[in-house]
Amino acid sequence: MSRQIVLVNLEKPREKDPDKDLNWLCNSFGLSSGRDIENTANQIVMTLLDNIAENERVSSE
């Protein structure tokens, strides 16, 4: 089985905007670009960050 790794150089947003930073992060890891039309990856990461910020436990659900 052959595997392919594609590296994409994405420029980080210059202005401080949490939504743009989150989108850049998800695109950098290939979580959302092209496939995730409903931004599910962004929503999952944002939920995890919100829960961690509130010192709550993070569930896999």
N, C-alpha and C positions, 0 to 999 in steps of 0.2 A: 504494500500500500504506500503510495507516494503522498507526501504532505507538502504543503506550500505555505511559506510564511511571507507575508507582504508587509513591508514597513512603509508607512506614510508619514512624511514630515508635515505636521500641521502646526501652523503658527499660533501660539497662545494669544488670546485676546489681550490687547494692551490696556483697555479700561477695566476698572474694577466692577465687574458685574457677575454676581454669583450664578445666574442662569446661563450666561455665556461660558463661564468657567466650567460649569457642570457639563454642558453640552460638549465642550472641547475635550474634557476628560473622557467622557463616554465614547466620543469619536476616536480619540487617541488609542483606546483599547479595543476598538472595533466592535463596541457593544451596540451602537445605534446607527451608524452611517449606512444608509441605503435599505436596511431591512426593517428597522424599528420605526414604522410610520406613526405610531401612537406615542412615541417617546417613553415607552415602558421602562427602558434601562435608566433614563433620567429620573423617573418617578421612584424607582427602587432605590437608587443611590441617595436621592434626597430624603426618602423616608428613613433609611439607615442613618444618615447624618443627623437628622432631627432627633431620632431616638437616642443616639449616642450623646448628643448635646444635652439632652434632658436626663442623662444618667439612667436611662431605662435599659432593660435587657432587650436584646434584639433577637427576635424569633425568626426562624427560617420560613414561617408562614407569611 
